[in-house]
């Protein structure tokens, strides 16, 4: 009689299971909870499968999934309870092997991220998705899917193609590259997320939001109020004068934590002996991504071993040195300069670190050859190498500027004995536009080159605007057409950028 009073649940309509006593179901529920499954999750499972699963089935799947290399079987089952109905030998093992044969490097990680993959058919879903992505122009569909397995659930025609086209219509030049870099973009809505993000960045003062996003697509996942605005303000509080410019130059800064990365980086640079870390970082924001121990310290030490006396000063003058490889760039540059006849490349580079950024064949060698031709023409008692070693500024003087100055020297009939290295340096260092305006103001055709140099200094001290200088040049130099023509050829619309 007591047995007849025990509540029974008719579960025959659920997978043809026999009628189970409530007591048995309670034991199954307790078994789930004892294995670490949340009680509310077990109750939710009971709503769709009142009989739950037998302890034997649950234990078998947990052990089997663990043996197959999954790190958190509980989480997988919570995400996809029907796993408990999948046969380990007939379904799960073949799926892992099939994914591996398709070129995926870590099928287990993919499945743990998206357990529903176990329900996707390799032939009918996964293979066609890989091929479809390839036909859409993606170079590495497998990598995309491993990064974001939910791509397997997206429809090529209804989701992925329209997303590519929508990004193109929003002004992005290479939507495919953006998506390959950050596949999560495929899950973002154009109207609700991407358009507002572009407009929000513009309102925050960024001049080219599209370029920022193309450079660092992860920006689309950052919240304007919770991440981007506070980051700008935080950088300002740390003493940076133009946070927006920094971020536009290196959008990845938005992914860096102020307390855990940026503040320690500033302090670390200071401890390494740099006098103005903020200025360095503003000049080269990517420094924030360099590791102090793995990159910056070894670079200082490497420069010292190469014979440079003050690596810190060099780096502060040209922070991009931190991005140059010692073996592939700096050592060959020193050796190349030596082969070109320079006696002390190290001293030259310390004087003008930007030399490290000049190409030997395309920049330095032609400059040496040009100067040597001019020296031969004027029969000067020195070589281009000795002149450039004496004043490294010659490395950065534009070729067009040198050719304009040569025409000016001819105009003044400068004799070899009159043209000293001092005069050459004064001419090269002077602003070219100021020199041309001073030339236009010449009243005595017999004046000496020293008079022009003196008047150029006076002109420069007037601090005329670039636009005004260009206007004077465009409207003047009537008596010096060849000089003007050569200048306009080299600086067609420079507005005074000749230096």
For each residue, the residues with C-beta under 8 A, 3 or more apart:
1: 4 5
2: 5 6
3: 6
4: 1
5: 1 2
6: 2 3 21 22 23
7: 21 22
8: 19 20 21 22
9: 19 20 21 22 25 50 51
10: 13 19
11: 14 17 18 19 20 50 51
12: 16 17 18 19
13: 10
14: 11 17 49 50 51
15: 49 51
16: 12
17: 11 12 14 20 51
18: 11 12
19: 8 9 10 11 12
20: 8 9 11 17 24 25 51
21: 6 7 8 9 24 25
22: 6 7 8 9 25 26
23: 6 26 27
24: 20 21 27 28
25: 9 20 21 22 28 29 46 50 51 52
26: 22 23 29 30
27: 23 24 30 31 55
28: 24 25 31 32 51 52 53 54 55
29: 25 26 32 33 42 43 46 52
30: 26 27 33 34
31: 27 28 34 35 55 58
32: 28 29 35 37 42 45 52 58
33: 29 30 36 37 38 39 42
34: 30 31
35: 31 32 58 62 74
36: 33 74
37: 32 33 41 42 74 77 78
38: 33 41 42 78
39: 33 42 43
40: 43 44
41: 37 38 44 45 78
42: 29 32 33 37 38 39 45 46 52
43: 29 39 40 46 47
44: 40 41 47 48
45: 32 41 42 48 49 52 81
46: 25 29 42 43 49 50 52
47: 43 44 50
48: 44 45
49: 14 15 45 46 52 53 81
50: 9 11 14 25 46 47
51: 9 11 14 15 17 20 25 28
52: 25 28 29 32 42 45 46 49
53: 28 49 57 58 84
54: 28 57 58
55: 27 28 31 58 59
56: 59 60
57: 53 54 60 61 84
58: 31 32 35 53 54 55 61 62 84
59: 55 56 62 63
60: 56 57 63 64 88
61: 57 58 64 65 73 77 83 84 86 88
62: 35 58 59 65 66 73 74 77
63: 59 60 66 67
64: 60 61 67 68 88 92
65: 61 62 68 70 73 76 83 88 92
66: 62 63 69 70 73
67: 63 64
68: 64 65 88 92 93 96 108
69: 66 108
70: 65 66 73 76 108 111 112
71: 108 112
72: 75 76 112
73: 61 62 65 66 70 76 77
74: 35 36 37 62 77 78
75: 72 78 79 112
76: 65 70 72 73 79 80 83 111 112 115
77: 37 61 62 73 74 80 81 83 84
78: 37 38 41 74 75 81
79: 75 76 115 116
80: 76 77 83 115 116 118 119
81: 45 49 77 78 84
82: 85 86 119
83: 61 65 76 77 80 86 92 115 118
84: 53 57 58 61 77 81
85: 82
86: 61 82 83 91 92 118
87: 90 91 92
88: 60 61 64 65 68 91 92 93
89: 92 93
90: 87 93 94
91: 86 87 88 94 95 118
92: 64 65 68 83 86 87 88 89 95 96 118
93: 68 88 89 90 96 97
94: 90 91 97 98
95: 91 92 98 99 107 111 117 118 122
96: 68 92 93 99 100 107 108 111
97: 93 94 100 101
98: 94 95 101 102 122 126
99: 95 96 102 104 107 110 111 117 122 126
100: 96 97 103 104 107
101: 97 98
102: 98 99 122 126 127 130 142
103: 100 142
104: 99 100 107 110 142 145 146
105: 142 146
106: 109 110 146
107: 95 96 99 100 104 110 111
108: 68 69 70 71 96 111 112
109: 106 112 113 146
110: 99 104 106 107 113 114 117 145 146 149
111: 70 76 95 96 99 107 108 114 115 117 118 149
112: 70 71 72 75 76 108 109 115
113: 109 110 149
114: 110 111 117 149 150 152 153
115: 76 79 80 83 111 112 118
116: 79 80 119 120 153
117: 95 99 110 111 114 120 126 149 152
118: 80 83 86 91 92 95 111 115
119: 80 82 116
120: 116 117 125 126 152
121: 124 125 126
122: 95 98 99 102 125 126 127
123: 126 127
124: 121 127 128
125: 120 121 122 128 129 152
126: 98 99 102 117 120 121 122 123 129 130 152
127: 102 122 123 124 130 131
128: 124 125 131 132
129: 125 126 132 133 141 145 151 152 156
130: 102 126 127 133 134 141 142 145
131: 127 128 134 135
132: 128 129 135 136 156 160
133: 129 130 136 138 141 144 145 151 156 160
134: 130 131 138 141
135: 131 132
136: 132 133 156 160 161 164 176
137: 176
138: 133 134 141 144 176 179 180
139: 180
140: 143 144 180
141: 129 130 133 134 138 144 145
142: 102 103 104 105 130 145 146
143: 140 146 147 180
144: 133 138 140 141 147 148 151 179 180 183
145: 104 110 129 130 133 141 142 148 149 151 152 183
146: 104 105 106 109 110 142 143 149
147: 143 144 183
148: 144 145 151 183 184 186 187
149: 110 111 113 114 117 145 146 152
150: 114 153 154 187
151: 129 133 144 145 148 154 160 183 186
152: 114 117 120 125 126 129 145 149
153: 114 116 150
154: 150 151 159 160 186
155: 158 159 160
156: 129 132 133 136 159 160 161
157: 160 161
158: 155 161 162
159: 154 155 156 162 163 186
160: 132 133 136 151 154 155 156 157 163 164 186
161: 136 156 157 158 164 165
162: 158 159 165 166
163: 159 160 166 167 175 179 185 186 190
164: 136 160 161 167 168 175 176 179
165: 161 162 168 169 175
166: 162 163 169 170 190 194
167: 163 164 170 172 175 178 179 185 190 194
168: 164 165 172 175
169: 165 166
170: 166 167 190 194 195 198 210
171: 210
172: 167 168 175 178 210 213 214
173: 214
174: 177 178 214
175: 163 164 165 167 168 172 178 179
176: 136 137 138 164 179 180
177: 174 180 181 214
178: 167 172 174 175 181 182 185 213 214 217
179: 138 144 163 164 167 175 176 182 183 185 186 217
180: 138 139 140 143 144 176 177 183
181: 177 178 217
182: 178 179 185 217 218 220 221
183: 144 145 147 148 151 179 180 186
184: 148 187 188 220 221
185: 163 167 178 179 182 188 194 217 220
186: 148 151 154 159 160 163 179 183
187: 148 150 184
188: 184 185 193 194 220 221
189: 192 193 194
190: 163 166 167 170 193 194 195
191: 194 195
192: 189 196
193: 188 189 190 196 197 220
194: 166 167 170 185 188 189 190 191 197 198 220
195: 170 190 191 198 199
196: 192 193 199 200
197: 193 194 200 201 209 213 219 220 224
198: 170 194 195 201 202 209 210 213
199: 195 196 202 203 209
200: 196 197 203 204 224 228
201: 197 198 204 206 209 212 213 219 224 228
202: 198 199 206 209
203: 199 200
204: 200 201 224 228 229 232 244
205: 244
206: 201 202 209 212 244 247 248
207: 248
208: 211 212 248
209: 197 198 199 201 202 206 212 213
210: 170 171 172 198 213 214
211: 208 214 215 248
212: 201 206 208 209 215 216 219 247 248 251
213: 172 178 197 198 201 209 210 216 217 219 220 251
214: 172 173 174 177 178 210 211 217
215: 211 212 251
216: 212 213 219 251 252 254 255
217: 178 179 181 182 185 213 214 220
218: 182 221 222 254 255
219: 197 201 212 213 216 222 228 251 254
220: 182 184 185 188 193 194 197 213 217
221: 182 184 188 218
222: 218 219 227 228 254 255
223: 226 227 228
224: 197 200 201 204 227 228 229
225: 228 229
226: 223 230
227: 222 223 224 230 231 254
228: 200 201 204 219 222 223 224 225 231 232 254
229: 204 224 225 232 233
230: 226 227 233 234
231: 227 228 234 235 243 247 253 254 258
232: 204 228 229 235 236 243 244 247
233: 229 230 236 237 243
234: 230 231 237 238 258 262
235: 231 232 238 240 243 246 247 253 258 262
236: 232 233 240 243
237: 233 234
238: 234 235 258 262 263 266 278
239: 278
240: 235 236 243 246 278 281 282
241: 282
242: 245 246 282
243: 231 232 233 235 236 240 246 247
244: 204 205 206 232 247 248
245: 242 248 249 282
246: 235 240 242 243 249 250 253 281 282 285
247: 206 212 231 232 235 243 244 250 251 253 254 285
248: 206 207 208 211 212 244 245 251
249: 245 246 285
250: 246 247 253 285 286 288 289
251: 212 213 215 216 219 247 248 254
252: 216 255 256 286 289
253: 231 235 246 247 250 256 262 285 288
254: 216 218 219 222 227 228 231 247 251
255: 216 218 222 252
256: 252 253 261 262 288 289
257: 260 261 262
258: 231 234 235 238 261 262 263
259: 262 263
260: 257 263 264
261: 256 257 258 264 265 288
262: 234 235 238 253 256 257 258 259 265 266 288
263: 238 258 259 260 266 267
264: 260 261 267 268
265: 261 262 268 269 277 281 287 288 292
266: 238 262 263 269 270 277 278 281
267: 263 264 270 271
268: 264 265 271 272 292 296
269: 265 266 272 274 277 280 281 287 292 296
270: 266 267 274 277
271: 267 268
272: 268 269 292 296 297 300 312
273: 312
274: 269 270 277 280 312 315 316
275: 316
276: 279 280 316
277: 265 266 269 270 274 280 281
278: 238 239 240 266 281 282
279: 276 282 283 316
280: 269 274 276 277 283 284 287 315 316 319
281: 240 246 265 266 269 277 278 284 285 287 288 319
282: 240 241 242 245 246 278 279 285
283: 279 280 319
284: 280 281 287 319 320 322 323
285: 246 247 249 250 253 281 282 288
286: 250 252 289 290 323
287: 265 269 280 281 284 290 296 319 322
288: 250 253 256 261 262 265 281 285
289: 250 252 256 286
290: 286 287 295 296 322
291: 294 295 296
292: 265 268 269 272 295 296 297
293: 296 297
294: 291 298
295: 290 291 292 298 299 322
296: 268 269 272 287 290 291 292 293 299 300 322
297: 272 292 293 300 301
298: 294 295 301 302
299: 295 296 302 303 311 315 321 322 326
300: 272 296 297 303 304 311 312 315
301: 297 298 304 305
302: 298 299 305 306 326 330
303: 299 300 306 308 311 314 315 321 326 330
304: 300 301 307 308 311
305: 301 302
306: 302 303 326 330 331 334 346
307: 304 346
308: 303 304 311 314 346 349 350
309: 350
310: 313 314 350
311: 299 300 303 304 308 314 315
312: 272 273 274 300 315 316
313: 310 316 317 350
314: 303 308 310 311 317 318 321 349 350 353
315: 274 280 299 300 303 311 312 318 319 321 322 353
316: 274 275 276 279 280 312 313 319
317: 313 314 353
318: 314 315 321 353 354 356 357
319: 280 281 283 284 287 315 316 322
320: 284 323 324 357
321: 299 303 314 315 318 324 330 353 356
322: 284 287 290 295 296 299 315 319
323: 284 286 320
324: 320 321 329 330 356
325: 328 329 330
326: 299 302 303 306 329 330 331
327: 330 331
328: 325 331 332
329: 324 325 326 332 333 356
330: 302 303 306 321 324 325 326 327 333 334 356
331: 306 326 327 328 334 335
332: 328 329 335 336
333: 329 330 336 337 345 349 355 356 360
334: 306 330 331 337 338 345 346 349
335: 331 332 338 339
336: 332 333 339 340 360 364
337: 333 334 340 342 345 348 349 355 360 364
338: 334 335 341 342 345
339: 335 336
340: 336 337 360 364 365 368 385
341: 338 368 383 385
342: 337 338 345 348 385 388 389
343: 385 389
344: 347 348 389
345: 333 334 337 338 342 348 349
346: 306 307 308 334 349 350
347: 344 350 351 389
348: 337 342 344 345 351 352 355 388 389 392 395
349: 308 314 333 334 337 345 346 352 353 355 356
350: 308 309 310 313 314 346 347 353
351: 347 348 392
352: 348 349 355 392 393 395 396
353: 314 315 317 318 321 349 350 356
354: 318 357 358 395 396
355: 333 337 348 349 352 358 364 392 395
356: 318 321 324 329 330 333 349 353
357: 318 320 354
358: 354 355 363 364 395
359: 362 363 364
360: 333 336 337 340 363 364 365
361: 364 365
362: 359 365 366
363: 358 359 360 366 367 395
364: 336 337 340 355 358 359 360 361 367 368 395
365: 340 360 361 362 368 369
366: 362 363 369 370 399
367: 363 364 370 371 384 388 394 395 397 399
368: 340 341 364 365 371 372 384 385 388
369: 365 366 372 373 384
370: 366 367 373 374 384 399 402
371: 367 368 374 375 384 387 388 394 402
372: 368 369 375 376 383 384
373: 369 370 376 377
374: 370 371 377 378 380 402 406
375: 371 372 378 379 380 382 383 384 387
376: 372 373 379
377: 373 374
378: 374 375 409 414 416 419
379: 375 376 416
380: 374 375 416 419
381: 416
382: 375 386 387 421
383: 341 372 375 386 387
384: 367 368 369 370 371 372 375 387 388
385: 340 341 342 343 368 388 389
386: 382 383 389 390
387: 371 375 382 383 384 390 391 394 421 424
388: 342 348 367 368 371 384 385 391 392 394 395
389: 342 343 344 347 348 385 386 392
390: 386 387 421 425
391: 387 388 394 421 425 428
392: 348 351 352 355 388 389 395 396
393: 352 396 397 425 428 429
394: 367 371 387 388 391 397 428
395: 348 352 354 355 358 363 364 367 388 392
396: 352 354 392 393 499
397: 367 393 394 401 402 428 499
398: 401 402 490 498 499
399: 366 367 370 402 403 490
400: 403 404 486 487 489 490 491 498
401: 397 398 404 405 428 432 490 498 499
402: 370 371 374 397 398 399 405 406 428
403: 399 400 406 407 486 490
404: 400 401 407 408 432 436 483 486 487 490 498
405: 401 402 408 409 427 428 432 435
406: 374 402 403 409 410
407: 403 404 410 411 482 483 486
408: 404 405 411 412 427 435 439 452 483
409: 378 405 406 412 414 419 427 449
410: 406 407 413 414
411: 407 408 439 480 483
412: 408 409 447 448 449 452
413: 410
414: 378 409 410 418 419 423 449
415: 418 419
416: 378 379 380 381 419
417:
418: 414 415 423 448 449
419: 378 380 409 414 415 416 423 424 449
420: 423 424
421: 382 387 390 391 424 425
422: 425 426
423: 414 418 419 420 426 427 449 450 453
424: 387 419 420 421 427 428
425: 390 391 393 421 422 428 429
426: 422 423 429 430 453
427: 405 408 409 423 424 430 435 453
428: 391 393 394 397 401 402 405 424 425
429: 393 425 426
430: 426 427 434 435 453 456 457 460
431: 434 435 456 460 496 498 499
432: 401 404 405 435 436 487 491 498 499
433: 436 437 466 469 470 473 496 498
434: 430 431 437 438 456 459 460 469
435: 405 408 427 430 431 432 438 439 452 456
436: 404 432 433 439 440 473 477 483 484 487
437: 433 434 440 441 459 464 469 472 473 476
438: 434 435 441 442 452 455 456 458 459
439: 408 411 435 436 442 452 477 480 483
440: 436 437 472 473 476 477 480
441: 437 438 455 459
442: 438 439 445 447 452 455
443: 447
444: 447 451
445: 442
446:
447: 412 442 443 444 451 452
448: 412 418 451 452
449: 409 412 414 418 419 423 452 453
450: 423 453 454
451: 444 447 448 454 455
452: 408 412 435 438 439 442 447 448 449 455 456
453: 423 426 427 430 449 450 456 457
454: 450 451 457 458
455: 438 441 442 451 452 458 459
456: 430 431 434 435 438 452 453 459 460
457: 430 453 454 460 461
458: 438 454 455 461 462
459: 434 437 438 441 455 456 462 464
460: 430 431 434 456 457 463
461: 457 458
462: 458 459
463: 460
464: 437 459 468 469 472
465: 468 469
466: 433 469 470 495 496 497
467: 470 471 495 496
468: 464 465 471 472
469: 433 434 437 464 465 466 472 473 495 496
470: 433 466 467 473 474 494 495 496
471: 467 468 474 475
472: 437 440 464 468 469 475 476
473: 433 436 437 440 469 470 476 477 484 487
474: 470 471
475: 471 472
476: 437 440 472 473
477: 436 439 440 473 480 481 483 484
478: 481
479:
480: 411 439 440 477 483 484
481: 477 478 484 485
482: 407 485 486
483: 404 407 408 411 436 439 477 480 486 487
484: 436 473 477 480 481 487 488
485: 481 482 488 489
486: 400 403 404 407 482 483 489 490
487: 400 404 432 436 473 483 484 490 491 498
488: 484 485 491 492
489: 400 485 486 492
490: 398 399 400 401 403 404 486 487 498
491: 400 432 487 488 494 497 498
492: 488 489
493:
494: 470 491 497 498
495: 466 467 469 470
496: 431 433 466 467 469 470
497: 466 491 494
498: 398 400 401 404 431 432 433 487 490 491 494
499: 396 397 398 401 431 432
